Amino acid sequence: MENQTTATLRPATIEDVPLILQFIRELAEYERMLDDVVATEDMLRETLFGQRPAAEVVICQEGEIPAGFALFFHNYSTFKGRPGIYLEDLYVRPRFRGRGYGKMLLANLAKLAVERNCARLEWAVLNWNTPSINFYKSLGALPMDEWTVYRLTGDALEKLGQFGR
């Protein structure tokens, strides 16, 4: 943890789009999902910094060297009547791991959640990713074992989107 003091966090800017895409690709490679990445710099420019930004990004740097990032957006809890923060991606490059940067990124999101009167901070983790699961549990995070995530994509999404037309 001795290097943690040299790390800084900052909001991403449009100039960071190539770096953000690189982080996304590195994370996808780690998660064995690189073939699923279809995002482009143009897509990220529009969806992160366009007229209606869909998400926010925080960059972690050690000195001037990019070490990791967190990409997140607001969701909403009807039961709580308040927004939440959903962490889509958290990634620290392998050579920077073990220095507390992942915890710094999560702590920053927790601080934002409190400042923005959010009811919770949540995310998903792949079942096989034991190092991350253990890390999250060490912070006091609890698995939501009673919930199952469902997803519509591709043809199924298109088909349902045509219902009633």
VORO-144423 format. One record per atom (N, C-alpha, C): atom name; residue number from 1; x, y, z. Coordinates in pm, whole numbers, plus 50000, padded with zeros to 5 digits. Example, Ala and Ser with C-alpha at 12.3 -4.5 7.8 and 13.67 -1.06 7.14 Angstrom:
<nodes>
  atom   nr     c1     c2     c3
     N    1  51319  49431  50780
    CA    1  51230  49550  50780
     C    1  51320  49670  50780
     N    2  51285  49775  50708
    CA    2  51367  49894  50714
     C    2  51290  50003  50787
</nodes>
This chain:
<nodes>
  atom   nr     c1     c2     c3
     N    1  50082  49880  50000
    CA    1  50000  50000  50000
     C    1  50086  50126  50000
     N    2  50217  50114  50003
    CA    2  50302  50230  50011
     C    2  50286  50325  49893
     N    3  50250  50275  49775
    CA    3  50235  50359  49657
     C    3  50101  50429  49650
     N    4  50009  50395  49738
    CA    4  49874  50450  49730
     C    4  49877  50602  49736
     N    5  49968  50660  49810
    CA    5  49971  50805  49823
     C    5  50003  50874  49691
     N    6  50062  50804  49596
    CA    6  50094  50866  49468
     C    6  49979  50855  49369
     N    7  49874  50784  49404
    CA    7  49761  50768  49313
     C    7  49663  50884  49330
     N    8  49605  50923  49217
    CA    8  49502  51025  49220
     C    8  49384  50977  49138
     N    9  49268  51028  49170
    CA    9  49146  50999  49096
     C    9  49099  51128  49032
     N   10  49045  51114  48911
    CA   10  48990  51231  48844
     C   10  48877  51188  48752
     N   11  48780  51278  48729
    CA   11  48675  51246  48632
     C   11  48737  51239  48492
     N   12  48690  51145  48413
    CA   12  48738  51133  48276
     C   12  48687  51250  48193
     N   13  48763  51282  48090
    CA   13  48722  51384  47994
     C   13  48712  51318  47857
     N   14  48661  51392  47762
    CA   14  48645  51338  47627
     C   14  48780  51296  47568
     N   15  48887  51360  47610
    CA   15  49020  51323  47563
     C   15  49062  51184  47611
     N   16  48995  51133  47715
    CA   16  49027  51001  47771
     C   16  48958  50886  47697
     N   17  48878  50914  47596
    CA   17  48803  50809  47528
     C   17  48892  50694  47480
     N   18  49006  50719  47415
    CA   18  49091  50606  47374
     C   18  49138  50523  47494
     N   19  49172  50588  47603
    CA   19  49215  50518  47724
     C   19  49100  50437  47783
     N   20  48981  50493  47787
    CA   20  48865  50421  47841
     C   20  48839  50295  47759
     N   21  48846  50307  47628
    CA   21  48825  50189  47543
     C   21  48935  50086  47568
     N   22  49056  50131  47588
    CA   22  49165  50037  47618
     C   22  49139  49965  47750
     N   23  49096  50039  47853
    CA   23  49062  49977  47981
     C   23  48950  49875  47963
     N   24  48848  49909  47885
    CA   24  48736  49818  47861
     C   24  48787  49689  47796
     N   25  48874  49702  47698
    CA   25  48930  49584  47630
     C   25  49015  49500  47725
     N   26  49094  49565  47808
    CA   26  49177  49491  47904
     C   26  49090  49416  48005
     N   27  48985  49482  48053
    CA   27  48893  49417  48146
     C   27  48825  49298  48078
     N   28  48779  49318  47955
    CA   28  48713  49210  47882
     C   28  48807  49092  47859
     N   29  48932  49120  47833
    CA   29  49028  49012  47816
     C   29  49044  48935  47947
     N   30  49054  49005  48058
    CA   30  49063  48941  48189
     C   30  48940  48855  48216
     N   31  48823  48905  48176
    CA   31  48698  48833  48200
     C   31  48669  48728  48093
     N   32  48763  48707  48002
    CA   32  48750  48608  47894
     C   32  48632  48641  47803
     N   33  48612  48772  47776
    CA   33  48497  48817  47698
     C   33  48537  48919  47591
     N   34  48664  48920  47552
    CA   34  48712  49020  47458
     C   34  48634  49018  47327
     N   35  48591  48901  47283
    CA   35  48515  48892  47158
     C   35  48380  48962  47167
     N   36  48332  48989  47287
    CA   36  48203  49056  47306
     C   36  48212  49209  47294
     N   37  48333  49262  47296
    CA   37  48349  49408  47292
     C   37  48329  49458  47150
     N   38  48225  49537  47131
    CA   38  48198  49600  47001
     C   38  48205  49753  47012
     N   39  48226  49803  47132
    CA   39  48234  49947  47154
     C   39  48347  50007  47071
     N   40  48324  50129  47024
    CA   40  48425  50204  46949
     C   40  48447  50338  47020
     N   41  48553  50407  46982
    CA   41  48577  50539  47039
     C   41  48461  50633  47009
     N   42  48409  50627  46887
    CA   42  48295  50714  46852
     C   42  48174  50685  46940
     N   43  48147  50558  46963
    CA   43  48033  50521  47048
     C   43  48053  50576  47190
     N   44  48173  50559  47243
    CA   44  48200  50607  47379
     C   44  48194  50759  47386
     N   45  48244  50827  47284
    CA   45  48236  50974  47282
     C   45  48090  51019  47294
     N   46  48005  50955  47215
    CA   46  47863  50993  47213
     C   46  47793  50954  47344
     N   47  47813  50832  47391
    CA   47  47737  50785  47506
     C   47  47791  50832  47641
     N   48  47918  50870  47646
    CA   48  47975  50918  47772
     C   48  47985  51070  47779
     N   49  48000  51135  47662
    CA   49  48023  51279  47663
     C   49  47931  51355  47568
     N   50  47833  51288  47512
    CA   50  47741  51352  47419
     C   50  47634  51432  47489
     N   51  47525  51456  47417
    CA   51  47416  51540  47468
     C   51  47349  51480  47592
     N   52  47337  51346  47596
    CA   52  47277  51278  47712
     C   52  47372  51172  47763
     N   53  47472  51209  47842
    CA   53  47568  51109  47891
     C   53  47497  50998  47968
     N   54  47530  50874  47934
    CA   54  47465  50758  47995
     C   54  47541  50708  48117
     N   55  47665  50749  48131
    CA   55  47748  50699  48241
     C   55  47859  50800  48269
     N   56  47926  50778  48380
    CA   56  48041  50860  48419
     C   56  48161  50768  48438
     N   57  48279  50825  48426
    CA   57  48402  50748  48440
     C   57  48498  50823  48532
     N   58  48561  50748  48621
    CA   58  48667  50801  48706
     C   58  48795  50727  48668
     N   59  48901  50801  48648
    CA   59  49031  50745  48612
     C   59  49121  50749  48736
     N   60  49192  50640  48760
    CA   60  49293  50632  48865
     C   60  49429  50639  48798
     N   61  49514  50728  48848
    CA   61  49648  50743  48791
     C   61  49751  50730  48901
     N   62  49862  50667  48869
    CA   62  49978  50669  48958
     C   62  50076  50766  48895
     N   63  50088  50882  48954
    CA   63  50160  50990  48888
     C   63  50082  51028  48764
     N   64  50147  51018  48649
    CA   64  50080  51047  48522
     C   64  50039  50919  48448
     N   65  50063  50803  48508
    CA   65  50038  50675  48441
     C   65  49899  50624  48475
     N   66  49813  50600  48375
    CA   66  49679  50546  48402
     C   66  49688  50405  48462
     N   67  49625  50388  48577
    CA   67  49632  50260  48648
     C   67  49501  50184  48647
     N   68  49388  50253  48633
    CA   68  49260  50185  48636
     C   68  49145  50283  48617
     N   69  49025  50228  48620
    CA   69  48907  50313  48602
     C   69  48784  50249  48665
     N   70  48684  50333  48684
    CA   70  48550  50287  48724
     C   70  48451  50358  48633
     N   71  48359  50281  48576
    CA   71  48253  50335  48492
     C   71  48122  50304  48562
     N   72  48038  50405  48583
    CA   72  47917  50389  48662
     C   72  47805  50478  48611
     N   73  47684  50448  48655
    CA   73  47568  50528  48620
     C   73  47466  50517  48732
     N   74  47366  50605  48726
    CA   74  47262  50601  48828
     C   74  47152  50503  48788
     N   75  47104  50430  48886
    CA   75  46982  50352  48873
     C   75  46883  50408  48975
     N   76  46774  50340  48998
    CA   76  46673  50393  49089
     C   76  46605  50282  49166
     N   77  46589  50301  49294
    CA   77  46516  50207  49378
     C   77  46377  50262  49408
     N   78  46276  50196  49354
    CA   78  46140  50239  49383
     C   78  46106  50214  49529
     N   79  46158  50107  49588
    CA   79  46129  50078  49728
     C   79  46189  50184  49819
     N   80  46307  50233  49787
    CA   80  46373  50335  49869
     C   80  46332  50477  49828
     N   81  46281  50490  49705
    CA   81  46244  50622  49657
     C   81  46365  50711  49633
     N   82  46477  50649  49605
    CA   82  46602  50723  49588
     C   82  46686  50658  49478
     N   83  46776  50736  49420
    CA   83  46866  50678  49320
     C   83  46972  50592  49387
     N   84  47042  50517  49304
    CA   84  47158  50441  49346
     C   84  47266  50459  49242
     N   85  47381  50406  49271
    CA   85  47489  50403  49172
     C   85  47515  50258  49137
     N   86  47517  50232  49006
    CA   86  47551  50099  48957
     C   86  47689  50105  48895
     N   87  47779  50027  48948
    CA   87  47915  50017  48898
     C   87  47917  49914  48786
     N   88  47935  49960  48663
    CA   88  47939  49870  48548
     C   88  48076  49804  48534
     N   89  48181  49883  48547
    CA   89  48317  49830  48532
     C   89  48409  49891  48637
     N   90  48488  49804  48698
    CA   90  48598  49845  48785
     C   90  48718  49766  48739
     N   91  48827  49835  48707
    CA   91  48944  49766  48656
     C   91  49070  49838  48701
     N   92  49163  49760  48753
    CA   92  49297  49808  48785
     C   92  49394  49719  48708
     N   93  49483  49782  48635
    CA   93  49581  49706  48556
     C   93  49664  49617  48648
     N   94  49698  49496  48600
    CA   94  49768  49399  48685
     C   94  49891  49454  48758
     N   95  49971  49534  48693
    CA   95  50094  49580  48759
     C   95  50067  49680  48871
     N   96  49944  49730  48880
    CA   96  49908  49826  48985
     C   96  49823  49764  49095
     N   97  49793  49636  49083
    CA   97  49708  49571  49183
     C   97  49783  49553  49315
     N   98  49707  49546  49422
    CA   98  49765  49529  49554
     C   98  49812  49659  49617
     N   99  49780  49771  49556
    CA   99  49823  49901  49607
     C   99  49706  49982  49664
     N  100  49588  49922  49666
    CA  100  49472  49991  49721
     C  100  49394  50074  49622
     N  101  49427  50066  49493
    CA  101  49360  50151  49394
     C  101  49216  50109  49369
     N  102  49188  49980  49370
    CA  102  49050  49934  49356
     C  102  48965  49985  49471
     N  103  49020  49978  49590
    CA  103  48949  50028  49708
     C  103  48930  50180  49698
     N  104  49031  50251  49648
    CA  104  49018  50396  49628
     C  104  48903  50428  49534
     N  105  48895  50354  49423
    CA  105  48789  50378  49326
     C  105  48652  50351  49388
     N  106  48639  50239  49459
    CA  106  48511  50207  49522
     C  106  48477  50307  49632
     N  107  48575  50349  49709
    CA  107  48551  50448  49815
     C  107  48504  50579  49754
     N  108  48561  50616  49640
    CA  108  48519  50737  49570
     C  108  48373  50727  49527
     N  109  48333  50609  49477
    CA  109  48193  50590  49437
     C  109  48101  50591  49559
     N  110  48146  50532  49669
    CA  110  48066  50535  49792
     C  110  48047  50679  49839
     N  111  48153  50759  49831
    CA  111  48144  50901  49869
     C  111  48046  50974  49778
     N  112  48055  50950  49647
    CA  112  47960  51011  49553
     C  112  47817  50969  49585
     N  113  47799  50840  49616
    CA  113  47665  50790  49649
     C  113  47608  50863  49770
     N  114  47689  50882  49871
    CA  114  47644  50954  49991
     C  114  47613  51100  49957
     N  115  47705  51165  49882
    CA  115  47684  51306  49845
     C  115  47559  51325  49759
     N  116  47528  51225  49677
    CA  116  47413  51235  49586
     C  116  47285  51175  49646
     N  117  47288  51144  49775
    CA  117  47174  51089  49847
     C  117  47125  50958  49785
     N  118  47218  50876  49743
    CA  118  47184  50744  49687
     C  118  47159  50645  49799
     N  119  47071  50549  49772
    CA  119  47038  50448  49872
     C  119  47138  50333  49872
     N  120  47210  50315  49759
    CA  120  47302  50202  49753
     C  120  47401  50215  49638
     N  121  47505  50135  49649
    CA  121  47605  50118  49544
     C  121  47608  49968  49517
     N  122  47588  49932  49391
    CA  122  47584  49789  49359
     C  122  47651  49761  49227
     N  123  47683  49632  49207
    CA  123  47751  49586  49088
     C  123  47736  49436  49076
     N  124  47777  49383  48964
    CA  124  47776  49238  48942
     C  124  47920  49191  48929
     N  125  47943  49065  48966
    CA  125  48075  49005  48952
     C  125  48056  48864  48898
     N  126  48145  48825  48809
    CA  126  48138  48689  48754
     C  126  48161  48586  48865
     N  127  48083  48479  48861
    CA  127  48089  48377  48967
     C  127  48227  48317  48986
     N  128  48307  48307  48880
    CA  128  48439  48245  48891
     C  128  48546  48341  48941
     N  129  48515  48470  48953
    CA  129  48615  48571  48987
     C  129  48637  48579  49138
     N  130  48694  48474  49193
    CA  130  48714  48463  49338
     C  130  48796  48577  49397
     N  131  48905  48621  49333
    CA  131  48980  48733  49393
     C  131  48894  48858  49413
     N  132  48812  48891  49313
    CA  132  48726  49008  49326
     C  132  48616  48985  49430
     N  133  48558  48867  49431
    CA  133  48453  48835  49529
     C  133  48508  48851  49670
     N  134  48626  48796  49694
    CA  134  48688  48807  49827
     C  134  48717  48952  49863
     N  135  48764  49029  49765
    CA  135  48790  49171  49788
     C  135  48661  49245  49825
     N  136  48555  49222  49750
    CA  136  48428  49290  49778
     C  136  48374  49252  49915
     N  137  48383  49124  49949
    CA  137  48336  49080  50081
     C  137  48418  49145  50193
     N  138  48549  49165  50169
    CA  138  48633  49228  50271
     C  138  48592  49372  50298
     N  139  48523  49433  50204
    CA  139  48475  49570  50221
     C  139  48338  49576  50287
     N  140  48277  49460  50308
    CA  140  48144  49455  50368
     C  140  48032  49440  50267
     N  141  48067  49421  50139
    CA  141  47964  49401  50037
     C  141  47900  49264  50055
     N  142  47772  49257  50027
    CA  142  47697  49133  50041
     C  142  47648  49085  49905
     N  143  47658  48955  49877
    CA  143  47602  48903  49752
     C  143  47450  48903  49758
     N  144  47388  48932  49647
    CA  144  47242  48934  49639
     C  144  47197  48799  49582
     N  145  47220  48694  49658
    CA  145  47197  48557  49610
     C  145  47052  48527  49576
     N  146  46959  48603  49631
    CA  146  46818  48575  49604
     C  146  46770  48637  49474
     N  147  46857  48709  49404
    CA  147  46822  48773  49278
     C  147  46896  48706  49164
     N  148  46830  48694  49050
    CA  148  46893  48644  48928
     C  148  46881  48752  48822
     N  149  46991  48784  48759
    CA  149  46991  48886  48654
     C  149  46940  48825  48524
     N  150  46850  48895  48457
    CA  150  46801  48855  48325
     C  150  46842  48962  48226
     N  151  46859  48921  48101
    CA  151  46904  49016  47999
     C  151  46839  48983  47866
     N  152  46796  49086  47796
    CA  152  46750  49074  47658
     C  152  46851  49144  47569
     N  153  46895  49076  47464
    CA  153  46986  49136  47366
     C  153  46948  49085  47227
     N  154  47010  49144  47127
    CA  154  46998  49095  46990
     C  154  46856  49077  46942
     N  155  46830  48961  46881
    CA  155  46698  48932  46822
     C  155  46586  48934  46926
     N  156  46612  48881  47045
    CA  156  46508  48878  47148
     C  156  46468  49020  47189
     N  157  46566  49110  47198
    CA  157  46537  49249  47231
     C  157  46459  49316  47119
     N  158  46502  49293  46997
    CA  158  46433  49350  46881
     C  158  46288  49300  46873
     N  159  46270  49170  46893
    CA  159  46137  49111  46884
     C  159  46043  49169  46989
     N  160  46089  49178  47112
    CA  160  46004  49233  47217
     C  160  45977  49381  47192
     N  161  46077  49452  47140
    CA  161  46060  49594  47108
     C  161  45956  49619  47002
     N  162  45922  49518  46921
    CA  162  45821  49531  46817
     C  162  45681  49498  46867
     N  163  45669  49447  46990
    CA  163  45539  49407  47046
     C  163  45442  49524  47045
     N  164  45325  49501  46996
    CA  164  45218  49601  46998
     C  164  45226  49706  46889
     N  165  45316  49690  46796
    CA  165  45327  49791  46688
     C  165  45243  49753  46570
</nodes>
